[in-house]
Amino acid sequence: MKLTDFEQYLTPYLLEKGYDYFTGGMVTSLRETDGGTWLAEVTGSAAYQVRIQLTAGRITGAICNCPHKVEHCKHIVAAIYAVRTAVNA
């Protein structure tokens, strides 16, 4: 999925939760490392580590260490919003 339009691929509920975390300042750190990898810390009931992999403007991987065993959690969505903001800054 493209970073520019990832909202098309996720549920409204998940987007709302992730956006609330993003706008609420729950993404407490964000940095880009080698090869398009972005590392974020997203605070919820604990501090969770999120890794987003970007390749040519596409999200090619996303992982979070939270206990939710789903493909995309609200922490990942919050981090994606933060990455998109940082890329477009």
PyMOL Python script that loads the backbone (N, CA, C, O; Angstrom):
from pymol import cmd

cmd.read_pdbstr("""\
ATOM      1  N   MET A   1       0.838  -1.169   0.000  1.00  0.00           N
ATOM      2  CA  MET A   1       0.000   0.000   0.000  1.00  0.00           C
ATOM      3  C   MET A   1       0.888   1.240   0.000  1.00  0.00           C
ATOM      4  O   MET A   1       1.966   1.248   0.595  1.00  0.00           O
ATOM      5  N   LYS A   2       0.424   2.273  -0.669  1.00  0.00           N
ATOM      6  CA  LYS A   2       1.190   3.515  -0.764  1.00  0.00           C
ATOM      7  C   LYS A   2       1.071   4.312   0.534  1.00  0.00           C
ATOM      8  O   LYS A   2       0.033   4.311   1.195  1.00  0.00           O
ATOM      9  N   LEU A   3       2.146   4.980   0.872  1.00  0.00           N
ATOM     10  CA  LEU A   3       2.136   5.852   2.051  1.00  0.00           C
ATOM     11  C   LEU A   3       1.125   6.985   1.871  1.00  0.00           C
ATOM     12  O   LEU A   3       0.508   7.425   2.841  1.00  0.00           O
ATOM     13  N   THR A   4       0.956   7.453   0.650  1.00  0.00           N
ATOM     14  CA  THR A   4       0.085   8.594   0.390  1.00  0.00           C
ATOM     15  C   THR A   4      -1.397   8.275   0.536  1.00  0.00           C
ATOM     16  O   THR A   4      -2.194   9.181   0.780  1.00  0.00           O
ATOM     17  N   ASP A   5      -1.788   7.012   0.394  1.00  0.00           N
ATOM     18  CA  ASP A   5      -3.212   6.675   0.441  1.00  0.00           C
ATOM     19  C   ASP A   5      -3.514   5.405   1.246  1.00  0.00           C
ATOM     20  O   ASP A   5      -4.457   4.676   0.938  1.00  0.00           O
ATOM     21  N   PHE A   6      -2.713   5.153   2.264  1.00  0.00           N
ATOM     22  CA  PHE A   6      -2.879   3.926   3.034  1.00  0.00           C
ATOM     23  C   PHE A   6      -4.257   3.806   3.668  1.00  0.00           C
ATOM     24  O   PHE A   6      -4.704   2.701   3.974  1.00  0.00           O
ATOM     25  N   GLU A   7      -4.935   4.932   3.869  1.00  0.00           N
ATOM     26  CA  GLU A   7      -6.261   4.916   4.503  1.00  0.00           C
ATOM     27  C   GLU A   7      -7.262   4.062   3.720  1.00  0.00           C
ATOM     28  O   GLU A   7      -8.206   3.532   4.305  1.00  0.00           O
ATOM     29  N   GLN A   8      -7.070   3.924   2.427  1.00  0.00           N
ATOM     30  CA  GLN A   8      -7.975   3.136   1.588  1.00  0.00           C
ATOM     31  C   GLN A   8      -7.998   1.659   1.975  1.00  0.00           C
ATOM     32  O   GLN A   8      -8.954   0.951   1.658  1.00  0.00           O
ATOM     33  N   TYR A   9      -6.970   1.197   2.647  1.00  0.00           N
ATOM     34  CA  TYR A   9      -6.798  -0.228   2.897  1.00  0.00           C
ATOM     35  C   TYR A   9      -7.112  -0.661   4.328  1.00  0.00           C
ATOM     36  O   TYR A   9      -7.031  -1.846   4.653  1.00  0.00           O
ATOM     37  N   LEU A  10      -7.464   0.285   5.171  1.00  0.00           N
ATOM     38  CA  LEU A  10      -7.690  -0.030   6.585  1.00  0.00           C
ATOM     39  C   LEU A  10      -9.107   0.359   6.994  1.00  0.00           C
ATOM     40  O   LEU A  10      -9.744   1.182   6.337  1.00  0.00           O
ATOM     41  N   THR A  11      -9.590  -0.229   8.067  1.00  0.00           N
ATOM     42  CA  THR A  11     -10.958   0.029   8.513  1.00  0.00           C
ATOM     43  C   THR A  11     -11.070   1.428   9.127  1.00  0.00           C
ATOM     44  O   THR A  11     -10.098   1.942   9.679  1.00  0.00           O
ATOM     45  N   PRO A  12     -12.242   2.036   9.034  1.00  0.00           N
ATOM     46  CA  PRO A  12     -12.439   3.353   9.653  1.00  0.00           C
ATOM     47  C   PRO A  12     -12.140   3.343  11.148  1.00  0.00           C
ATOM     48  O   PRO A  12     -11.572   4.305  11.666  1.00  0.00           O
ATOM     49  N   TYR A  13     -12.510   2.282  11.845  1.00  0.00           N
ATOM     50  CA  TYR A  13     -12.257   2.191  13.291  1.00  0.00           C
ATOM     51  C   TYR A  13     -10.759   2.240  13.575  1.00  0.00           C
ATOM     52  O   TYR A  13     -10.312   2.987  14.445  1.00  0.00           O
ATOM     53  N   LEU A  14      -9.989   1.443  12.842  1.00  0.00           N
ATOM     54  CA  LEU A  14      -8.548   1.403  13.050  1.00  0.00           C
ATOM     55  C   LEU A  14      -7.910   2.744  12.692  1.00  0.00           C
ATOM     56  O   LEU A  14      -7.016   3.215  13.395  1.00  0.00           O
ATOM     57  N   LEU A  15      -8.361   3.348  11.615  1.00  0.00           N
ATOM     58  CA  LEU A  15      -7.844   4.664  11.233  1.00  0.00           C
ATOM     59  C   LEU A  15      -8.126   5.703  12.308  1.00  0.00           C
ATOM     60  O   LEU A  15      -7.261   6.516  12.633  1.00  0.00           O
ATOM     61  N   GLU A  16      -9.332   5.678  12.858  1.00  0.00           N
ATOM     62  CA  GLU A  16      -9.691   6.639  13.900  1.00  0.00           C
ATOM     63  C   GLU A  16      -8.821   6.467  15.137  1.00  0.00           C
ATOM     64  O   GLU A  16      -8.309   7.445  15.683  1.00  0.00           O
ATOM     65  N   LYS A  17      -8.653   5.219  15.581  1.00  0.00           N
ATOM     66  CA  LYS A  17      -7.825   4.965  16.766  1.00  0.00           C
ATOM     67  C   LYS A  17      -6.381   5.392  16.530  1.00  0.00           C
ATOM     68  O   LYS A  17      -5.781   6.059  17.373  1.00  0.00           O
ATOM     69  N   GLY A  18      -5.825   5.009  15.385  1.00  0.00           N
ATOM     70  CA  GLY A  18      -4.448   5.378  15.071  1.00  0.00           C
ATOM     71  C   GLY A  18      -4.263   6.879  14.943  1.00  0.00           C
ATOM     72  O   GLY A  18      -3.267   7.430  15.412  1.00  0.00           O
ATOM     73  N   TYR A  19      -5.227   7.543  14.304  1.00  0.00           N
ATOM     74  CA  TYR A  19      -5.144   8.996  14.154  1.00  0.00           C
ATOM     75  C   TYR A  19      -5.235   9.688  15.513  1.00  0.00           C
ATOM     76  O   TYR A  19      -4.526  10.661  15.768  1.00  0.00           O
ATOM     77  N   ASP A  20      -6.108   9.185  16.382  1.00  0.00           N
ATOM     78  CA  ASP A  20      -6.210   9.744  17.730  1.00  0.00           C
ATOM     79  C   ASP A  20      -4.879   9.622  18.471  1.00  0.00           C
ATOM     80  O   ASP A  20      -4.467  10.553  19.163  1.00  0.00           O
ATOM     81  N   TYR A  21      -4.209   8.484  18.330  1.00  0.00           N
ATOM     82  CA  TYR A  21      -2.899   8.309  18.958  1.00  0.00           C
ATOM     83  C   TYR A  21      -1.892   9.287  18.365  1.00  0.00           C
ATOM     84  O   TYR A  21      -1.112   9.903  19.091  1.00  0.00           O
ATOM     85  N   PHE A  22      -1.915   9.425  17.041  1.00  0.00           N
ATOM     86  CA  PHE A  22      -0.986  10.337  16.372  1.00  0.00           C
ATOM     87  C   PHE A  22      -1.218  11.781  16.806  1.00  0.00           C
ATOM     88  O   PHE A  22      -0.280  12.456  17.229  1.00  0.00           O
ATOM     89  N   THR A  23      -2.442  12.257  16.707  1.00  0.00           N
ATOM     90  CA  THR A  23      -2.726  13.654  17.048  1.00  0.00           C
ATOM     91  C   THR A  23      -2.644  13.912  18.546  1.00  0.00           C
ATOM     92  O   THR A  23      -2.466  15.054  18.972  1.00  0.00           O
ATOM     93  N   GLY A  24      -2.773  12.855  19.347  1.00  0.00           N
ATOM     94  CA  GLY A  24      -2.673  12.994  20.793  1.00  0.00           C
ATOM     95  C   GLY A  24      -1.245  12.956  21.309  1.00  0.00           C
ATOM     96  O   GLY A  24      -1.017  12.977  22.518  1.00  0.00           O
ATOM     97  N   GLY A  25      -0.279  12.899  20.394  1.00  0.00           N
ATOM     98  CA  GLY A  25       1.128  12.914  20.807  1.00  0.00           C
ATOM     99  C   GLY A  25       1.640  11.595  21.351  1.00  0.00           C
ATOM    100  O   GLY A  25       2.626  11.566  22.088  1.00  0.00           O
ATOM    101  N   MET A  26       0.987  10.513  21.000  1.00  0.00           N
ATOM    102  CA  MET A  26       1.388   9.207  21.519  1.00  0.00           C
ATOM    103  C   MET A  26       2.590   8.614  20.768  1.00  0.00           C
ATOM    104  O   MET A  26       3.207   7.661  21.243  1.00  0.00           O
ATOM    105  N   VAL A  27       2.919   9.172  19.606  1.00  0.00           N
ATOM    106  CA  VAL A  27       4.148   8.766  18.906  1.00  0.00           C
ATOM    107  C   VAL A  27       5.258   9.595  19.526  1.00  0.00           C
ATOM    108  O   VAL A  27       5.462  10.754  19.164  1.00  0.00           O
ATOM    109  N   THR A  28       5.975   8.988  20.465  1.00  0.00           N
ATOM    110  CA  THR A  28       6.926   9.744  21.284  1.00  0.00           C
ATOM    111  C   THR A  28       8.320   9.827  20.681  1.00  0.00           C
ATOM    112  O   THR A  28       9.126  10.658  21.101  1.00  0.00           O
ATOM    113  N   SER A  29       8.615   8.981  19.704  1.00  0.00           N
ATOM    114  CA  SER A  29       9.877   9.118  18.986  1.00  0.00           C
ATOM    115  C   SER A  29       9.705   8.532  17.594  1.00  0.00           C
ATOM    116  O   SER A  29       8.915   7.613  17.377  1.00  0.00           O
ATOM    117  N   LEU A  30      10.463   9.085  16.659  1.00  0.00           N
ATOM    118  CA  LEU A  30      10.424   8.629  15.272  1.00  0.00           C
ATOM    119  C   LEU A  30      11.758   8.949  14.642  1.00  0.00           C
ATOM    120  O   LEU A  30      12.257  10.069  14.747  1.00  0.00           O
ATOM    121  N   ARG A  31      12.336   7.950  13.981  1.00  0.00           N
ATOM    122  CA  ARG A  31      13.591   8.203  13.276  1.00  0.00           C
ATOM    123  C   ARG A  31      13.718   7.249  12.098  1.00  0.00           C
ATOM    124  O   ARG A  31      13.239   6.116  12.129  1.00  0.00           O
ATOM    125  N   GLU A  32      14.374   7.740  11.068  1.00  0.00           N
ATOM    126  CA  GLU A  32      14.627   6.913   9.892  1.00  0.00           C
ATOM    127  C   GLU A  32      16.017   6.315  10.004  1.00  0.00           C
ATOM    128  O   GLU A  32      16.971   7.002  10.371  1.00  0.00           O
ATOM    129  N   THR A  33      16.126   5.058   9.693  1.00  0.00           N
ATOM    130  CA  THR A  33      17.426   4.388   9.678  1.00  0.00           C
ATOM    131  C   THR A  33      17.758   4.057   8.225  1.00  0.00           C
ATOM    132  O   THR A  33      17.162   4.615   7.304  1.00  0.00           O
ATOM    133  N   ASP A  34      18.684   3.173   8.030  1.00  0.00           N
ATOM    134  CA  ASP A  34      19.115   2.799   6.682  1.00  0.00           C
ATOM    135  C   ASP A  34      17.990   2.153   5.881  1.00  0.00           C
ATOM    136  O   ASP A  34      17.115   1.490   6.437  1.00  0.00           O
ATOM    137  N   GLY A  35      18.027   2.354   4.585  1.00  0.00           N
ATOM    138  CA  GLY A  35      17.180   1.616   3.667  1.00  0.00           C
ATOM    139  C   GLY A  35      15.687   1.826   3.789  1.00  0.00           C
ATOM    140  O   GLY A  35      14.920   0.914   3.484  1.00  0.00           O
ATOM    141  N   GLY A  36      15.242   3.006   4.229  1.00  0.00           N
ATOM    142  CA  GLY A  36      13.819   3.277   4.296  1.00  0.00           C
ATOM    143  C   GLY A  36      13.106   2.694   5.497  1.00  0.00           C
ATOM    144  O   GLY A  36      11.877   2.622   5.512  1.00  0.00           O
ATOM    145  N   THR A  37      13.847   2.280   6.492  1.00  0.00           N
ATOM    146  CA  THR A  37      13.246   1.757   7.712  1.00  0.00           C
ATOM    147  C   THR A  37      13.019   2.901   8.693  1.00  0.00           C
ATOM    148  O   THR A  37      13.922   3.693   8.965  1.00  0.00           O
ATOM    149  N   TRP A  38      11.797   2.973   9.220  1.00  0.00           N
ATOM    150  CA  TRP A  38      11.442   3.978  10.223  1.00  0.00           C
ATOM    151  C   TRP A  38      11.147   3.266  11.532  1.00  0.00           C
ATOM    152  O   TRP A  38      10.422   2.271  11.555  1.00  0.00           O
ATOM    153  N   LEU A  39      11.708   3.774  12.617  1.00  0.00           N
ATOM    154  CA  LEU A  39      11.478   3.230  13.951  1.00  0.00           C
ATOM    155  C   LEU A  39      10.721   4.261  14.778  1.00  0.00           C
ATOM    156  O   LEU A  39      11.077   5.438  14.817  1.00  0.00           O
ATOM    157  N   ALA A  40       9.682   3.792  15.429  1.00  0.00           N
ATOM    158  CA  ALA A  40       8.858   4.686  16.247  1.00  0.00           C
ATOM    159  C   ALA A  40       8.580   4.038  17.588  1.00  0.00           C
ATOM    160  O   ALA A  40       8.561   2.814  17.714  1.00  0.00           O
ATOM    161  N   GLU A  41       8.364   4.876  18.582  1.00  0.00           N
ATOM    162  CA  GLU A  41       7.850   4.419  19.863  1.00  0.00           C
ATOM    163  C   GLU A  41       6.472   5.060  20.014  1.00  0.00           C
ATOM    164  O   GLU A  41       6.315   6.275  19.891  1.00  0.00           O
ATOM    165  N   VAL A  42       5.491   4.223  20.280  1.00  0.00           N
ATOM    166  CA  VAL A  42       4.118   4.691  20.435  1.00  0.00           C
ATOM    167  C   VAL A  42       3.650   4.278  21.824  1.00  0.00           C
ATOM    168  O   VAL A  42       3.675   3.099  22.174  1.00  0.00           O
ATOM    169  N   THR A  43       3.225   5.256  22.606  1.00  0.00           N
ATOM    170  CA  THR A  43       2.803   4.995  23.969  1.00  0.00           C
ATOM    171  C   THR A  43       1.307   4.711  24.004  1.00  0.00           C
ATOM    172  O   THR A  43       0.500   5.475  23.474  1.00  0.00           O
ATOM    173  N   GLY A  44       0.963   3.615  24.627  1.00  0.00           N
ATOM    174  CA  GLY A  44      -0.432   3.247  24.870  1.00  0.00           C
ATOM    175  C   GLY A  44      -0.510   2.843  26.324  1.00  0.00           C
ATOM    176  O   GLY A  44      -0.163   3.627  27.207  1.00  0.00           O
ATOM    177  N   SER A  45      -0.959   1.630  26.584  1.00  0.00           N
ATOM    178  CA  SER A  45      -0.924   1.135  27.959  1.00  0.00           C
ATOM    179  C   SER A  45       0.516   0.838  28.372  1.00  0.00           C
ATOM    180  O   SER A  45       0.813   0.658  29.553  1.00  0.00           O
ATOM    181  N   ALA A  46       1.405   0.789  27.378  1.00  0.00           N
ATOM    182  CA  ALA A  46       2.848   0.650  27.577  1.00  0.00           C
ATOM    183  C   ALA A  46       3.512   1.343  26.386  1.00  0.00           C
ATOM    184  O   ALA A  46       2.826   1.852  25.500  1.00  0.00           O
ATOM    185  N   ALA A  47       4.824   1.360  26.367  1.00  0.00           N
ATOM    186  CA  ALA A  47       5.555   1.920  25.230  1.00  0.00           C
ATOM    187  C   ALA A  47       5.832   0.786  24.252  1.00  0.00           C
ATOM    188  O   ALA A  47       6.489  -0.197  24.597  1.00  0.00           O
ATOM    189  N   TYR A  48       5.322   0.931  23.022  1.00  0.00           N
ATOM    190  CA  TYR A  48       5.463  -0.113  22.012  1.00  0.00           C
ATOM    191  C   TYR A  48       6.410   0.354  20.916  1.00  0.00           C
ATOM    192  O   TYR A  48       6.428   1.526  20.541  1.00  0.00           O
ATOM    193  N   GLN A  49       7.185  -0.579  20.420  1.00  0.00           N
ATOM    194  CA  GLN A  49       8.144  -0.305  19.355  1.00  0.00           C
ATOM    195  C   GLN A  49       7.522  -0.710  18.025  1.00  0.00           C
ATOM    196  O   GLN A  49       7.023  -1.825  17.872  1.00  0.00           O
ATOM    197  N   VAL A  50       7.558   0.212  17.067  1.00  0.00           N
ATOM    198  CA  VAL A  50       6.981  -0.009  15.745  1.00  0.00           C
ATOM    199  C   VAL A  50       8.078   0.178  14.705  1.00  0.00           C
ATOM    200  O   VAL A  50       8.898   1.091  14.794  1.00  0.00           O
ATOM    201  N   ARG A  51       8.070  -0.711  13.721  1.00  0.00           N
ATOM    202  CA  ARG A  51       9.001  -0.581  12.593  1.00  0.00           C
ATOM    203  C   ARG A  51       8.181  -0.542  11.307  1.00  0.00           C
ATOM    204  O   ARG A  51       7.354  -1.421  11.062  1.00  0.00           O
ATOM    205  N   ILE A  52       8.413   0.476  10.496  1.00  0.00           N
ATOM    206  CA  ILE A  52       7.752   0.640   9.207  1.00  0.00           C
ATOM    207  C   ILE A  52       8.833   0.593   8.131  1.00  0.00           C
ATOM    208  O   ILE A  52       9.835   1.302   8.221  1.00  0.00           O
ATOM    209  N   GLN A  53       8.632  -0.234   7.125  1.00  0.00           N
ATOM    210  CA  GLN A  53       9.567  -0.308   6.003  1.00  0.00           C
ATOM    211  C   GLN A  53       8.934   0.341   4.778  1.00  0.00           C
ATOM    212  O   GLN A  53       7.846  -0.043   4.351  1.00  0.00           O
ATOM    213  N   LEU A  54       9.631   1.327   4.220  1.00  0.00           N
ATOM    214  CA  LEU A  54       9.180   2.011   3.004  1.00  0.00           C
ATOM    215  C   LEU A  54      10.116   1.680   1.857  1.00  0.00           C
ATOM    216  O   LEU A  54      11.338   1.703   2.002  1.00  0.00           O
ATOM    217  N   THR A  55       9.518   1.371   0.715  1.00  0.00           N
ATOM    218  CA  THR A  55      10.281   1.140  -0.502  1.00  0.00           C
ATOM    219  C   THR A  55       9.579   1.888  -1.625  1.00  0.00           C
ATOM    220  O   THR A  55       8.445   1.561  -1.974  1.00  0.00           O
ATOM    221  N   ALA A  56      10.236   2.877  -2.188  1.00  0.00           N
ATOM    222  CA  ALA A  56       9.688   3.670  -3.286  1.00  0.00           C
ATOM    223  C   ALA A  56       8.288   4.201  -2.970  1.00  0.00           C
ATOM    224  O   ALA A  56       7.388   4.135  -3.807  1.00  0.00           O
ATOM    225  N   GLY A  57       8.115   4.724  -1.759  1.00  0.00           N
ATOM    226  CA  GLY A  57       6.848   5.329  -1.363  1.00  0.00           C
ATOM    227  C   GLY A  57       5.753   4.346  -0.982  1.00  0.00           C
ATOM    228  O   GLY A  57       4.612   4.744  -0.747  1.00  0.00           O
ATOM    229  N   ARG A  58       6.089   3.083  -0.920  1.00  0.00           N
ATOM    230  CA  ARG A  58       5.121   2.050  -0.533  1.00  0.00           C
ATOM    231  C   ARG A  58       5.501   1.466   0.821  1.00  0.00           C
ATOM    232  O   ARG A  58       6.681   1.295   1.129  1.00  0.00           O
ATOM    233  N   ILE A  59       4.489   1.164   1.619  1.00  0.00           N
ATOM    234  CA  ILE A  59       4.717   0.489   2.898  1.00  0.00           C
ATOM    235  C   ILE A  59       4.848  -0.998   2.588  1.00  0.00           C
ATOM    236  O   ILE A  59       3.876  -1.658   2.224  1.00  0.00           O
ATOM    237  N   THR A  60       6.059  -1.509   2.738  1.00  0.00           N
ATOM    238  CA  THR A  60       6.319  -2.905   2.395  1.00  0.00           C
ATOM    239  C   THR A  60       6.435  -3.799   3.627  1.00  0.00           C
ATOM    240  O   THR A  60       6.578  -5.016   3.508  1.00  0.00           O
ATOM    241  N   GLY A  61       6.373  -3.197   4.792  1.00  0.00           N
ATOM    242  CA  GLY A  61       6.408  -3.958   6.028  1.00  0.00           C
ATOM    243  C   GLY A  61       6.068  -3.082   7.206  1.00  0.00           C
ATOM    244  O   GLY A  61       6.393  -1.895   7.230  1.00  0.00           O
ATOM    245  N   ALA A  62       5.408  -3.677   8.188  1.00  0.00           N
ATOM    246  CA  ALA A  62       5.069  -2.962   9.419  1.00  0.00           C
ATOM    247  C   ALA A  62       4.927  -3.988  10.533  1.00  0.00           C
ATOM    248  O   ALA A  62       4.266  -5.015  10.380  1.00  0.00           O
ATOM    249  N   ILE A  63       5.561  -3.685  11.649  1.00  0.00           N
ATOM    250  CA  ILE A  63       5.500  -4.601  12.788  1.00  0.00           C
ATOM    251  C   ILE A  63       5.483  -3.799  14.085  1.00  0.00           C
ATOM    252  O   ILE A  63       6.113  -2.747  14.191  1.00  0.00           O
ATOM    253  N   CYS A  64       4.754  -4.314  15.065  1.00  0.00           N
ATOM    254  CA  CYS A  64       4.655  -3.698  16.387  1.00  0.00           C
ATOM    255  C   CYS A  64       4.813  -4.794  17.428  1.00  0.00           C
ATOM    256  O   CYS A  64       4.395  -5.931  17.210  1.00  0.00           O
ATOM    257  N   ASN A  65       5.408  -4.455  18.544  1.00  0.00           N
ATOM    258  CA  ASN A  65       5.597  -5.461  19.588  1.00  0.00           C
ATOM    259  C   ASN A  65       4.471  -5.474  20.624  1.00  0.00           C
ATOM    260  O   ASN A  65       4.635  -6.029  21.711  1.00  0.00           O
ATOM    261  N   CYS A  66       3.328  -4.864  20.293  1.00  0.00           N
ATOM    262  CA  CYS A  66       2.190  -4.896  21.216  1.00  0.00           C
ATOM    263  C   CYS A  66       1.582  -6.306  21.242  1.00  0.00           C
ATOM    264  O   CYS A  66       1.883  -7.125  20.373  1.00  0.00           O
ATOM    265  N   PRO A  67       0.741  -6.585  22.217  1.00  0.00           N
ATOM    266  CA  PRO A  67       0.180  -7.932  22.332  1.00  0.00           C
ATOM    267  C   PRO A  67      -0.914  -8.252  21.311  1.00  0.00           C
ATOM    268  O   PRO A  67      -1.356  -9.398  21.233  1.00  0.00           O
ATOM    269  N   HIS A  68      -1.354  -7.275  20.537  1.00  0.00           N
ATOM    270  CA  HIS A  68      -2.393  -7.525  19.540  1.00  0.00           C
ATOM    271  C   HIS A  68      -1.773  -8.250  18.352  1.00  0.00           C
ATOM    272  O   HIS A  68      -0.875  -7.719  17.699  1.00  0.00           O
ATOM    273  N   LYS A  69      -2.235  -9.427  18.076  1.00  0.00           N
ATOM    274  CA  LYS A  69      -1.672 -10.236  16.982  1.00  0.00           C
ATOM    275  C   LYS A  69      -2.496 -10.030  15.720  1.00  0.00           C
ATOM    276  O   LYS A  69      -3.198 -10.933  15.264  1.00  0.00           O
ATOM    277  N   VAL A  70      -2.399  -8.823  15.162  1.00  0.00           N
ATOM    278  CA  VAL A  70      -3.109  -8.462  13.944  1.00  0.00           C
ATOM    279  C   VAL A  70      -2.099  -7.889  12.956  1.00  0.00           C
ATOM    280  O   VAL A  70      -0.986  -7.520  13.331  1.00  0.00           O
ATOM    281  N   GLU A  71      -2.499  -7.821  11.695  1.00  0.00           N
ATOM    282  CA  GLU A  71      -1.585  -7.294  10.684  1.00  0.00           C
ATOM    283  C   GLU A  71      -1.261  -5.824  10.911  1.00  0.00           C
ATOM    284  O   GLU A  71      -0.113  -5.403  10.771  1.00  0.00           O
ATOM    285  N   HIS A  72      -2.286  -5.045  11.263  1.00  0.00           N
ATOM    286  CA  HIS A  72      -2.097  -3.622  11.545  1.00  0.00           C
ATOM    287  C   HIS A  72      -2.841  -3.271  12.824  1.00  0.00           C
ATOM    288  O   HIS A  72      -4.037  -3.535  12.944  1.00  0.00           O
ATOM    289  N   CYS A  73      -2.145  -2.685  13.766  1.00  0.00           N
ATOM    290  CA  CYS A  73      -2.758  -2.241  15.016  1.00  0.00           C
ATOM    291  C   CYS A  73      -2.770  -0.713  15.035  1.00  0.00           C
ATOM    292  O   CYS A  73      -2.211  -0.068  14.148  1.00  0.00           O
ATOM    293  N   LYS A  74      -3.405  -0.150  16.044  1.00  0.00           N
ATOM    294  CA  LYS A  74      -3.487   1.318  16.133  1.00  0.00           C
ATOM    295  C   LYS A  74      -2.111   1.956  16.296  1.00  0.00           C
ATOM    296  O   LYS A  74      -1.911   3.099  15.885  1.00  0.00           O
ATOM    297  N   HIS A  75      -1.168   1.242  16.886  1.00  0.00           N
ATOM    298  CA  HIS A  75       0.189   1.773  17.067  1.00  0.00           C
ATOM    299  C   HIS A  75       0.880   1.897  15.710  1.00  0.00           C
ATOM    300  O   HIS A  75       1.562   2.888  15.446  1.00  0.00           O
ATOM    301  N   ILE A  76       0.705   0.898  14.856  1.00  0.00           N
ATOM    302  CA  ILE A  76       1.270   0.954  13.505  1.00  0.00           C
ATOM    303  C   ILE A  76       0.637   2.097  12.726  1.00  0.00           C
ATOM    304  O   ILE A  76       1.340   2.848  12.050  1.00  0.00           O
ATOM    305  N   VAL A  77      -0.674   2.237  12.812  1.00  0.00           N
ATOM    306  CA  VAL A  77      -1.364   3.299  12.083  1.00  0.00           C
ATOM    307  C   VAL A  77      -0.879   4.672  12.558  1.00  0.00           C
ATOM    308  O   VAL A  77      -0.641   5.559  11.739  1.00  0.00           O
ATOM    309  N   ALA A  78      -0.731   4.849  13.861  1.00  0.00           N
ATOM    310  CA  ALA A  78      -0.217   6.122  14.384  1.00  0.00           C
ATOM    311  C   ALA A  78       1.181   6.394  13.843  1.00  0.00           C
ATOM    312  O   ALA A  78       1.492   7.523  13.465  1.00  0.00           O
ATOM    313  N   ALA A  79       2.019   5.369  13.805  1.00  0.00           N
ATOM    314  CA  ALA A  79       3.380   5.521  13.285  1.00  0.00           C
ATOM    315  C   ALA A  79       3.362   5.848  11.798  1.00  0.00           C
ATOM    316  O   ALA A  79       4.174   6.649  11.334  1.00  0.00           O
ATOM    317  N   ILE A  80       2.447   5.239  11.042  1.00  0.00           N
ATOM    318  CA  ILE A  80       2.349   5.543   9.609  1.00  0.00           C
ATOM    319  C   ILE A  80       1.974   7.005   9.402  1.00  0.00           C
ATOM    320  O   ILE A  80       2.549   7.675   8.544  1.00  0.00           O
ATOM    321  N   TYR A  81       1.021   7.503  10.173  1.00  0.00           N
ATOM    322  CA  TYR A  81       0.683   8.930  10.085  1.00  0.00           C
ATOM    323  C   TYR A  81       1.918   9.788  10.373  1.00  0.00           C
ATOM    324  O   TYR A  81       2.161  10.776   9.680  1.00  0.00           O
ATOM    325  N   ALA A  82       2.693   9.417  11.383  1.00  0.00           N
ATOM    326  CA  ALA A  82       3.894  10.186  11.740  1.00  0.00           C
ATOM    327  C   ALA A  82       4.933  10.129  10.635  1.00  0.00           C
ATOM    328  O   ALA A  82       5.560  11.141  10.321  1.00  0.00           O
ATOM    329  N   VAL A  83       5.123   8.960  10.041  1.00  0.00           N
ATOM    330  CA  VAL A  83       6.088   8.827   8.948  1.00  0.00           C
ATOM    331  C   VAL A  83       5.650   9.682   7.760  1.00  0.00           C
ATOM    332  O   VAL A  83       6.465  10.394   7.173  1.00  0.00           O
ATOM    333  N   ARG A  84       4.372   9.614   7.407  1.00  0.00           N
ATOM    334  CA  ARG A  84       3.892  10.408   6.279  1.00  0.00           C
ATOM    335  C   ARG A  84       4.102  11.899   6.544  1.00  0.00           C
ATOM    336  O   ARG A  84       4.490  12.634   5.636  1.00  0.00           O
ATOM    337  N   THR A  85       3.856  12.348   7.757  1.00  0.00           N
ATOM    338  CA  THR A  85       4.075  13.744   8.110  1.00  0.00           C
ATOM    339  C   THR A  85       5.560  14.109   7.979  1.00  0.00           C
ATOM    340  O   THR A  85       5.897  15.170   7.454  1.00  0.00           O
ATOM    341  N   ALA A  86       6.434  13.235   8.453  1.00  0.00           N
ATOM    342  CA  ALA A  86       7.868  13.492   8.396  1.00  0.00           C
ATOM    343  C   ALA A  86       8.377  13.511   6.952  1.00  0.00           C
ATOM    344  O   ALA A  86       9.215  14.342   6.600  1.00  0.00           O
ATOM    345  N   VAL A  87       7.880  12.611   6.129  1.00  0.00           N
ATOM    346  CA  VAL A  87       8.310  12.538   4.728  1.00  0.00           C
ATOM    347  C   VAL A  87       7.858  13.775   3.960  1.00  0.00           C
ATOM    348  O   VAL A  87       8.572  14.266   3.085  1.00  0.00           O
ATOM    349  N   ASN A  88       6.679  14.273   4.290  1.00  0.00           N
ATOM    350  CA  ASN A  88       6.124  15.426   3.582  1.00  0.00           C
ATOM    351  C   ASN A  88       6.559  16.767   4.165  1.00  0.00           C
ATOM    352  O   ASN A  88       6.186  17.817   3.642  1.00  0.00           O
ATOM    353  N   ALA A  89       7.343  16.743   5.241  1.00  0.00           N
ATOM    354  CA  ALA A  89       7.765  17.994   5.895  1.00  0.00           C
ATOM    355  C   ALA A  89       8.816  18.720   5.083  1.00  0.00           C
ATOM    356  O   ALA A  89       9.280  19.786   5.487  1.00  0.00           O
TER     357      ALA A  89
END
""", "prot")
cmd.dss("prot")
cmd.show_as("cartoon", "prot")
cmd.util.cbc("prot")
cmd.orient("prot")
